[in-house]
């Protein structure tokens, strides 16, 4: 893992130092840029049956060419607290409560947790204003998605939901991911004023990866189509060297 991180830093350092001093107002430029994003997502498909709305935070490294093509690496972590599935019918009381080791009702909380990782490619359709490096951007991606139900027992005093047994209820699911993004990219000479805002849709072709589900009393082999869509905003740090301002003396 350390070797991969070191290699990534070296690649980024090399990319930054290959970029000449530029002004985005003059012409389309080549530049790598880093984006930190927040998204709000709505589920559809099989995902809708399991979870409600969720939020995501993401990180991406992209390279924009002079011909307005973009290529990058994208990853996000998504999370929510609306879990719709009933997991504990086989170990709960008729009212749905879990009895802990002290004979009391256990405080059990469920959360949605997941992540994506993908490679992306896109195209920028720029306008004359504000500059040729800003405009409508469309991109597609392919990669990996994983999600599960996080089970928290406050006090850890419910032996039927100890760490080894939670895996039989958490619905760990993953598979192949496709994604599409459509939005507006703005790059400027000011490094602090660069952003992307748009619409994102992701489709995961997934399957439960646990060998046995305790509440179903069998392995879940259903093929799933998990869909997430929603808005996304990213603050962008471009890596080009800013051209020096020209001064004239008379």
Backbone bond lengths (Angstrom), bond angles and torsions (degrees), N, CA, C in turn:
res aa  C-N    CA-C-N  psi(-1)  N-CA   C-N-CA  omega(-1)  CA-C   N-CA-C  phi
1 X - - - 1.449 - - 1.527 110.36 -
2 X 1.351 116.56 -40.26 1.450 120.53 178.98 1.530 110.78 -64.27
3 X 1.360 116.38 -37.94 1.453 120.43 179.22 1.519 111.11 -64.52
4 X 1.353 116.78 -40.76 1.464 121.18 179.13 1.514 110.16 -64.43
5 X 1.347 117.70 -44.11 1.456 121.55 -179.96 1.524 110.37 -63.22
6 X 1.325 117.16 -42.79 1.464 120.88 179.77 1.522 110.66 -63.64
7 X 1.355 117.03 -41.20 1.461 121.15 178.95 1.524 110.83 -64.01
8 X 1.341 117.20 -40.33 1.462 120.98 179.39 1.518 110.76 -62.89
9 X 1.328 117.00 -42.23 1.463 121.39 179.03 1.527 110.33 -63.31
10 X 1.334 116.80 -41.55 1.465 120.91 179.56 1.523 111.41 -63.33
11 X 1.340 116.70 -42.90 1.466 121.16 179.17 1.528 110.30 -62.58
12 X 1.341 116.70 -44.26 1.453 120.74 179.34 1.522 110.90 -64.29
13 X 1.336 117.40 -42.14 1.459 121.69 179.51 1.525 110.60 -61.76
14 X 1.338 115.97 -42.49 1.461 120.55 179.41 1.516 110.75 -65.13
15 X 1.358 116.01 -42.13 1.460 120.27 -178.81 1.527 110.94 -62.79
16 X 1.328 115.82 -41.16 1.463 120.39 -179.17 1.523 110.89 -64.41
17 X 1.325 116.96 -41.87 1.456 120.57 -175.84 1.521 113.26 -77.47
18 X 1.320 117.34 -11.76 1.452 120.24 175.73 1.528 112.20 -85.86
19 X 1.335 116.98 -9.19 1.448 121.29 -177.41 1.523 109.57 -89.26
20 X 1.303 116.63 126.05 1.455 120.61 -179.96 1.525 110.29 -79.71
21 X 1.310 115.28 172.69 1.454 119.75 175.15 1.521 108.78 -70.13
22 X 1.331 116.46 129.82 1.458 120.49 -173.99 1.515 109.89 -139.36
23 X 1.316 114.10 164.39 1.462 122.33 169.53 1.510 107.14 -125.52
24 X 1.322 117.65 122.73 1.463 120.69 -174.98 1.526 112.02 -68.72
25 X 1.330 117.77 -13.16 1.461 120.17 -179.31 1.515 112.58 -77.75
26 X 1.333 116.87 -20.75 1.465 120.51 -172.05 1.520 113.76 -82.79
27 X 1.344 116.89 -49.02 1.461 120.29 -175.85 1.514 109.79 -161.39
28 X 1.331 116.04 170.80 1.463 120.61 177.17 1.521 108.93 -66.57
29 X 1.327 117.20 134.62 1.460 121.77 -174.55 1.522 110.96 -121.79
30 X 1.334 113.49 161.32 1.463 120.18 167.95 1.523 107.62 -90.65
31 X 1.333 116.19 133.85 1.458 119.22 175.18 1.518 111.10 -159.20
32 X 1.315 118.25 138.57 1.468 120.73 165.34 1.520 108.13 -83.96
33 X 1.327 116.78 151.87 1.455 119.77 175.59 1.525 110.53 -150.96
34 X 1.316 114.09 150.23 1.460 122.20 178.19 1.525 108.75 -105.71
35 X 1.317 117.32 137.80 1.457 121.70 178.45 1.519 111.50 -124.47
36 X 1.316 115.87 136.23 1.465 122.48 173.79 1.518 106.76 -115.53
37 X 1.329 117.83 122.86 1.459 120.47 -168.01 1.520 113.35 -125.57
38 X 1.340 113.69 158.65 1.462 122.72 169.54 1.518 107.51 -129.38
39 X 1.325 116.40 137.50 1.452 120.79 178.08 1.514 111.83 -135.42
40 X 1.326 115.46 154.07 1.466 121.36 173.91 1.520 107.06 -122.95
41 X 1.351 116.33 126.20 1.458 121.02 -167.42 1.522 112.37 -121.98
42 X 1.322 114.28 148.22 1.460 122.55 174.74 1.529 108.49 -115.97
43 X 1.332 118.39 136.15 1.466 120.10 -177.62 1.534 112.22 -89.44
44 X 1.309 115.37 151.33 1.468 122.61 172.36 1.526 107.72 -143.64
45 X 1.330 115.43 176.76 1.459 120.01 -178.51 1.520 110.98 64.99
46 X 1.332 116.88 -144.83 1.464 121.21 178.76 1.522 112.50 -64.97
47 X 1.320 116.15 -25.41 1.468 120.66 179.50 1.526 111.29 -62.95
48 X 1.321 116.39 -34.55 1.468 121.45 -177.74 1.530 111.63 -64.38
49 X 1.335 116.27 -30.73 1.463 120.24 -179.34 1.535 112.04 -73.52
50 X 1.318 116.63 -19.71 1.464 120.81 -174.12 1.524 113.01 -106.18
51 X 1.345 117.53 -39.84 1.458 120.90 -172.24 1.521 112.07 -130.35
52 X 1.333 114.69 159.57 1.448 121.75 170.69 1.519 110.37 -94.95
53 X 1.337 116.47 -156.07 1.460 121.17 -179.40 1.527 110.55 -66.20
54 X 1.320 115.67 155.63 1.465 120.58 -177.59 1.519 110.45 -143.26
55 X 1.326 115.29 164.88 1.465 122.65 173.93 1.524 108.96 -113.20
56 X 1.327 115.39 161.94 1.460 119.31 177.74 1.520 110.16 -143.78
57 X 1.310 115.33 149.48 1.461 121.88 169.61 1.520 106.67 -123.82
58 X 1.332 115.88 140.18 1.456 118.35 -173.21 1.511 113.29 -139.75
59 X 1.323 114.27 166.82 1.460 122.28 177.59 1.523 107.60 -141.43
60 X 1.323 116.70 134.14 1.456 119.26 179.05 1.530 110.75 -140.42
61 X 1.311 115.44 150.36 1.455 123.54 173.15 1.522 106.97 -121.43
62 X 1.341 116.67 118.23 1.461 121.64 -176.97 1.513 111.30 -124.68
63 X 1.336 114.46 156.94 1.460 121.47 176.78 1.527 107.16 -126.59
64 X 1.315 116.67 121.41 1.467 122.21 177.54 1.521 109.48 -103.68
65 X 1.329 117.53 128.12 1.464 121.20 -178.58 1.527 110.56 -91.24
66 X 1.322 115.09 169.09 1.465 119.85 177.10 1.522 112.17 -66.03
67 X 1.322 116.38 -22.78 1.464 120.37 178.71 1.526 111.82 -90.45
68 X 1.345 115.67 12.08 1.464 123.27 172.34 1.532 114.33 74.21
69 X 1.326 117.79 20.20 1.462 121.25 170.95 1.521 108.62 -90.35
70 X 1.328 116.15 150.30 1.461 120.61 177.35 1.527 109.79 -127.52
71 X 1.331 115.16 144.04 1.460 122.27 177.51 1.527 107.56 -139.04
72 X 1.328 116.31 140.75 1.455 115.54 -177.25 1.513 115.36 -164.78
73 X 1.329 113.15 179.05 1.462 124.15 175.99 1.525 106.82 -120.56
74 X 1.322 116.43 130.17 1.460 120.73 -174.05 1.520 110.33 -131.49
75 X 1.325 116.39 138.50 1.457 120.89 175.37 1.506 110.47 -144.33
76 X 1.328 117.43 147.04 1.458 120.30 177.13 1.522 110.26 -146.77
77 X 1.311 113.89 155.75 1.466 123.00 175.74 1.519 106.37 -117.41
78 X 1.342 117.36 123.56 1.465 118.94 -179.33 1.523 110.31 -117.97
79 X 1.334 115.45 152.41 1.458 120.90 -170.81 1.529 110.22 -155.81
80 X 1.321 115.59 151.53 1.456 121.53 177.74 1.522 109.69 -163.13
81 X 1.319 116.39 173.07 1.462 120.46 -178.43 1.530 112.80 -124.54
82 X 1.331 117.10 10.16 1.461 121.03 179.50 1.532 108.66 -103.24
83 X 1.328 116.28 98.27 1.468 122.40 178.22 1.526 107.97 -108.85
84 X 1.332 116.36 121.20 1.460 121.22 -173.38 1.526 113.52 -92.40
85 X 1.312 117.75 -26.71 1.466 120.44 -174.07 1.523 112.08 -72.69
86 X 1.316 115.38 144.71 1.459 121.53 174.08 1.521 108.30 -92.71
87 X 1.335 116.03 120.38 1.464 120.26 -172.11 1.518 114.52 -104.01
88 X 1.335 117.27 -28.08 1.462 120.14 -163.94 1.531 114.42 -114.07
89 X 1.319 117.70 27.65 1.472 120.09 -178.76 1.524 111.94 -58.04
90 X 1.327 117.56 -32.69 1.462 120.58 -175.41 1.533 112.95 -78.51
91 X 1.334 118.19 -16.46 1.468 120.59 -177.34 1.528 112.32 -124.13
92 X 1.331 117.17 3.88 1.465 120.68 -177.10 1.526 110.93 -100.07
93 X 1.321 115.55 162.70 1.463 121.50 174.25 1.530 109.09 -73.36
94 X 1.344 118.07 168.71 1.473 119.63 177.99 1.530 113.29 -55.95
95 X 1.331 117.49 -25.53 1.466 120.79 179.11 1.524 112.40 -86.39
96 X 1.349 116.79 -2.93 1.461 121.01 178.25 1.506 115.12 93.69
97 X 1.335 118.95 6.79 1.461 122.46 -178.06 1.526 110.84 -88.65
98 X 1.343 115.05 153.58 1.460 122.75 175.00 1.529 108.15 -105.04
99 X 1.331 117.16 131.33 1.463 121.41 178.97 1.525 108.60 -91.74
100 X 1.344 116.22 127.04 1.458 119.26 -179.48 1.521 112.22 -87.00
101 X 1.324 117.08 -175.10 1.458 121.57 -176.50 1.502 114.32 -67.07
102 X 1.347 117.33 -14.79 1.459 121.64 178.51 1.523 112.76 -96.91
103 X 1.335 116.71 6.53 1.458 120.38 -178.42 1.512 113.62 78.24
104 X 1.349 117.44 14.54 1.464 122.36 -179.37 1.526 109.83 -109.79
105 X 1.323 115.14 168.06 1.457 118.86 176.90 1.530 109.33 -71.03
106 X 1.321 116.33 126.21 1.464 121.42 179.23 1.525 109.76 -77.75
107 X 1.327 115.29 146.71 1.461 121.57 176.12 1.525 107.52 -93.76
108 X 1.336 115.48 98.89 1.466 121.65 -176.39 1.526 108.89 -110.86
109 X 1.319 115.94 127.79 1.458 120.94 -178.54 1.525 110.36 -123.68
110 X 1.331 115.61 139.64 1.462 121.77 -176.20 1.524 110.19 -117.68
111 X 1.329 115.92 139.27 1.458 121.37 -179.83 1.529 109.78 -138.23
112 X 1.308 115.37 154.94 1.462 121.80 172.18 1.524 108.79 -91.55
113 X 1.337 116.16 133.30 1.452 121.56 176.55 1.528 109.00 -139.54
114 X 1.330 116.66 140.52 1.451 119.32 179.14 1.517 112.46 -170.38
115 X 1.313 116.70 172.88 1.459 121.23 177.52 1.521 110.08 -152.87
116 X 1.320 114.95 160.27 1.461 121.73 174.68 1.519 108.93 -132.49
117 X 1.328 116.35 154.32 1.454 123.15 173.23 1.524 107.17 -145.41
118 X 1.336 117.15 131.10 1.458 118.63 -175.26 1.519 112.08 -154.66
119 X 1.323 114.94 160.02 1.456 123.41 169.58 1.518 107.76 -100.67
120 X 1.344 116.79 139.94 1.461 120.10 -174.73 1.529 111.08 -128.28
121 X 1.322 114.90 155.96 1.457 122.15 173.54 1.522 107.77 -144.83
122 X 1.333 116.42 142.52 1.456 118.45 -176.29 1.517 112.74 -156.30
123 X 1.322 113.32 -173.90 1.465 120.77 -177.20 1.522 108.96 -142.89
124 X 1.333 115.69 134.88 1.458 121.88 177.04 1.522 109.13 -100.37
125 X 1.326 115.99 128.32 1.465 122.13 176.04 1.526 106.77 -108.32
126 X 1.325 115.19 99.35 1.463 120.04 -169.68 1.522 112.02 -89.36
127 X 1.327 113.68 165.65 1.459 122.30 176.00 1.534 108.37 -115.26
128 X 1.306 116.56 167.60 1.466 119.87 175.98 1.524 110.41 -67.86
129 X 1.323 116.25 -33.03 1.458 120.79 178.97 1.523 109.83 -124.59
130 X 1.337 118.72 144.31 1.473 126.09 4.17 1.526 113.62 -77.19
131 X 1.373 117.51 -19.24 1.463 120.64 177.89 1.521 108.38 -167.98
132 X 1.330 117.56 164.42 1.475 120.26 -177.04 1.518 114.82 -73.59
133 X 1.318 118.09 1.70 1.464 121.35 178.64 1.526 112.39 -107.69
134 X 1.310 116.38 12.88 1.459 121.95 177.17 1.524 108.88 -128.12
135 X 1.333 115.79 150.11 1.457 118.72 178.99 1.519 112.30 157.99
136 X 1.323 115.49 -165.29 1.457 122.14 179.90 1.528 109.43 -76.45
137 X 1.323 117.03 129.62 1.460 120.99 -178.82 1.522 110.19 -123.31
138 X 1.315 115.14 133.25 1.465 121.93 175.97 1.521 107.86 -121.61
139 X 1.333 116.55 135.24 1.462 119.73 178.41 1.518 110.38 -144.11
140 X 1.313 115.48 156.53 1.460 122.76 175.46 1.523 108.04 -128.17
141 X 1.328 115.55 158.25 1.449 119.45 -178.64 1.512 112.60 -147.27
142 X 1.312 116.06 162.67 1.461 122.59 176.62 1.517 107.90 -144.29
143 X 1.343 115.92 140.67 1.459 118.19 -178.05 1.515 113.00 -179.43
144 X 1.332 115.76 -130.45 1.468 122.60 -169.42 1.527 109.15 -138.19
145 X 1.319 116.36 140.33 1.457 122.26 175.11 1.524 109.29 -130.70
146 X 1.320 116.32 142.32 1.469 121.82 175.22 1.518 109.56 -142.65
147 X 1.332 116.35 141.16 1.458 120.56 175.62 1.519 109.50 -150.24
148 X 1.327 115.16 159.92 1.454 121.39 177.64 1.518 109.37 -158.30
149 X 1.323 115.67 173.28 1.460 122.14 173.92 1.532 108.02 -97.30
150 X 1.312 115.87 119.30 1.470 120.09 176.41 1.528 108.50 -83.42
151 X 1.322 116.19 125.58 1.467 122.42 -177.80 1.521 108.69 -109.45
152 X 1.320 116.58 118.09 1.462 121.28 178.12 1.527 109.46 -115.80
153 X 1.318 116.83 126.83 1.468 122.10 174.19 1.519 107.03 -111.08
154 X 1.320 115.57 109.56 1.459 120.77 -176.96 1.529 109.42 -65.39
155 X 1.356 115.41 122.99 1.450 120.67 -176.44 1.513 113.49 91.52
156 X 1.335 117.14 -11.83 1.479 122.02 179.70 1.527 112.41 48.82
157 X 1.338 116.02 43.96 1.468 119.71 -176.47 1.524 112.70 -115.67
158 X 1.323 116.49 24.65 1.470 120.93 175.99 1.529 107.57 -115.28
159 X 1.337 118.88 97.34 1.469 121.21 -174.40 1.523 113.33 -60.68
160 X 1.337 118.32 -28.97 1.462 119.78 179.27 1.526 112.35 -71.67
161 X 1.362 117.21 -8.75 1.460 121.70 176.35 1.527 110.30 -124.05
162 X 1.317 116.53 35.67 1.465 120.27 175.06 1.528 108.82 -68.92
163 X 1.322 116.23 171.56 1.463 121.46 -173.69 1.524 112.43 -55.00
164 X 1.311 117.67 -41.05 1.465 120.40 -176.59 1.526 112.37 -70.93
165 X 1.352 116.96 -26.69 1.462 120.24 -178.45 1.535 112.44 -90.03
166 X 1.311 118.00 -22.22 1.467 120.18 -179.21 1.521 111.92 -59.85
167 X 1.329 116.16 -31.20 1.462 119.68 -179.09 1.523 112.03 -62.74
168 X 1.336 116.58 -23.72 1.458 119.71 178.70 1.515 113.57 -80.46
169 X 1.350 116.42 -3.61 1.467 120.58 -179.00 1.531 113.30 -124.21
170 X 1.334 118.37 -12.37 1.466 119.21 -166.67 1.525 115.55 -81.66
171 X 1.344 118.64 -5.46 1.462 122.80 175.46 1.542 112.59 57.72
172 X 1.316 117.51 40.71 1.460 120.40 178.81 1.531 109.18 -56.26
173 X 1.324 115.95 122.77 1.461 122.25 -172.22 1.525 109.35 -137.51
174 X 1.331 117.45 136.89 1.461 119.51 175.26 1.513 110.91 -154.96
175 X 1.324 115.38 172.34 1.451 120.14 -179.98 1.518 112.83 166.06
176 X 1.322 115.91 -165.19 1.463 124.57 -175.82 1.527 110.47 -74.76
177 X 1.334 115.74 141.93 1.466 121.60 -176.44 1.520 111.62 -123.10
178 X 1.334 116.17 137.37 1.461 123.53 167.36 1.526 107.77 -119.16
179 X 1.325 117.03 146.70 1.464 119.83 179.01 1.520 110.86 -144.96
180 X 1.346 114.85 154.09 1.458 122.13 176.48 1.529 108.63 -138.37
181 X 1.333 115.63 139.12 1.459 121.96 179.01 1.522 110.15 -131.30
182 X 1.332 116.22 136.69 1.456 121.90 175.67 1.518 107.54 -136.94
183 X 1.339 116.67 123.45 1.450 118.34 -177.70 1.512 112.82 -169.67
184 X 1.329 115.38 -162.30 1.461 122.19 -177.90 1.514 109.32 -118.88
185 X 1.342 115.85 127.05 1.458 122.56 177.45 1.517 108.93 -107.21
186 X 1.343 115.90 130.86 1.465 121.14 178.14 1.516 108.88 -124.17
187 X 1.347 116.25 119.81 1.452 122.89 174.79 1.522 108.50 -120.05
188 X 1.319 116.55 139.14 1.457 121.18 -179.25 1.519 110.11 -139.01
189 X 1.340 115.87 174.19 1.461 120.29 175.60 1.522 111.72 -69.84
190 X 1.315 117.08 -22.07 1.466 121.78 177.92 1.524 108.91 -82.50
191 X 1.325 118.30 115.43 1.460 121.66 -175.45 1.532 112.72 -63.55
192 X 1.325 116.99 -22.16 1.465 119.59 -176.90 1.520 112.82 -89.55
193 X 1.323 117.75 -10.50 1.464 120.86 -176.72 1.523 108.93 -117.17
194 X 1.316 115.75 73.53 1.459 123.03 177.45 1.518 107.74 -143.00
195 X 1.326 116.95 133.15 1.452 118.47 -173.94 1.525 111.82 -156.21
196 X 1.331 113.68 166.46 1.465 122.49 171.89 1.515 107.34 -133.70
197 X 1.330 116.97 136.27 1.461 121.49 174.33 1.523 107.69 -137.49
198 X 1.343 116.21 133.05 1.451 117.25 -176.23 1.519 114.18 -172.75
199 X 1.312 114.19 -164.59 1.460 123.82 -177.17 1.523 108.14 -117.31
200 X 1.337 116.06 135.45 1.458 121.54 -178.23 1.524 110.39 -126.92
201 X 1.324 116.40 140.36 1.462 121.72 174.83 1.526 108.42 -133.26
202 X 1.337 116.49 133.42 1.467 121.85 -179.76 1.523 109.92 -128.04
203 X 1.328 116.19 139.26 1.454 122.47 177.08 1.526 109.37 -124.55
204 X 1.327 116.27 120.90 1.451 121.04 178.50 1.520 111.12 -107.81
205 X 1.312 116.82 128.83 1.472 122.61 177.68 1.525 105.96 -102.90
206 X 1.319 115.61 94.39 1.460 121.77 -162.17 1.529 113.10 -124.90
207 X 1.337 113.33 175.46 1.462 121.23 177.26 1.524 108.59 -156.97
208 X 1.326 116.50 148.36 1.464 121.54 175.18 1.527 109.36 -62.68
209 X 1.341 116.88 132.92 1.459 120.93 -175.61 1.533 113.59 -104.38
210 X 1.313 118.82 2.22 1.453 120.44 176.07 1.523 109.34 -80.36
211 X 1.316 116.03 144.36 1.467 120.42 -177.74 1.527 111.99 -76.69
212 X 1.356 116.38 -17.44 1.465 118.79 -178.83 1.521 108.74 -158.56
213 X 1.351 116.54 133.46 1.461 122.31 174.42 1.523 108.44 -104.56
214 X 1.333 117.47 120.50 1.453 121.29 -174.86 1.528 112.85 -63.59
215 X 1.327 116.95 -41.78 1.465 118.51 -176.91 1.529 112.35 -72.35
216 X 1.343 116.62 -29.36 1.465 120.18 176.87 1.524 111.75 -85.11
217 X 1.347 115.29 -18.76 1.463 123.11 -176.71 1.521 112.02 57.99
218 X 1.334 114.78 36.82 1.457 121.51 176.06 1.529 108.22 -169.92
219 X 1.309 116.53 173.09 1.463 120.58 174.72 1.520 109.62 -82.62
220 X 1.329 116.47 136.89 1.458 121.83 177.74 1.526 108.67 -88.38
221 X 1.328 117.48 111.04 1.468 122.21 -177.45 1.534 111.97 -109.70
222 X 1.323 117.73 13.77 1.466 121.23 -178.28 1.528 110.90 -66.12
223 X 1.325 116.16 135.11 1.464 121.86 173.00 1.525 108.14 -81.93
224 X 1.334 116.15 132.54 1.443 120.68 -173.82 1.536 111.23 -116.98
225 X 1.335 114.68 152.51 1.463 121.76 167.57 1.525 106.43 -122.84
226 X 1.317 116.09 104.01 1.460 122.95 -176.97 1.521 109.28 -100.06
227 X 1.329 116.58 122.27 1.473 121.74 -175.95 1.526 109.76 -118.85
228 X 1.317 115.31 133.77 1.463 122.78 173.20 1.527 107.96 -129.30
229 X 1.329 117.26 133.53 1.465 119.92 176.33 1.522 109.19 -144.47
230 X 1.327 116.00 154.46 1.455 119.47 179.96 1.514 112.84 165.16
231 X 1.322 115.84 -169.05 1.454 122.20 -178.54 1.512 111.88 -90.13
232 X 1.344 115.33 155.81 1.461 120.93 -177.19 1.526 108.87 -145.69
233 X 1.327 115.62 135.28 1.464 121.39 175.38 1.521 108.32 -127.98
234 X 1.326 116.86 135.34 1.465 121.49 -179.50 1.517 110.62 -132.57
235 X 1.320 115.89 133.25 1.458 121.72 169.06 1.522 107.06 -89.94
236 X 1.320 116.20 132.59 1.458 121.36 -170.23 1.523 110.81 -116.97
237 X 1.328 114.87 137.66 1.462 121.81 174.89 1.532 107.91 -114.39
238 X 1.350 118.73 100.82 1.466 120.76 178.32 1.520 110.85 -74.12
239 X 1.336 116.45 150.55 1.456 121.57 -174.31 1.523 113.73 -106.71
240 X 1.329 118.54 12.89 1.452 118.90 177.60 1.529 110.35 -78.08
241 X 1.326 115.11 158.39 1.457 120.81 176.16 1.527 108.97 -87.86
242 X 1.301 115.65 125.11 1.455 120.71 -177.31 1.527 110.56 -68.18
243 X 1.327 115.12 134.64 1.459 119.33 178.88 1.522 110.30 -69.48
244 X 1.327 117.71 140.44 1.462 119.13 179.04 1.515 110.95 -68.83
245 X 1.325 116.64 148.24 1.447 121.25 177.73 1.510 109.52 -74.56
246 X 1.342 114.56 145.69 1.461 119.69 -179.49 1.522 109.71 -93.39
247 X 1.305 116.14 137.58 1.452 121.52 178.44 1.549 108.54 -124.56
248 X 1.279 114.02 139.35 1.462 118.88 -179.25 1.525 108.99 -119.54
249 X 1.295 116.10 135.87 1.468 120.72 177.54 1.526 108.87 -117.55
250 X 1.303 115.31 145.31 1.467 120.53 -179.28 1.520 109.18 -122.82
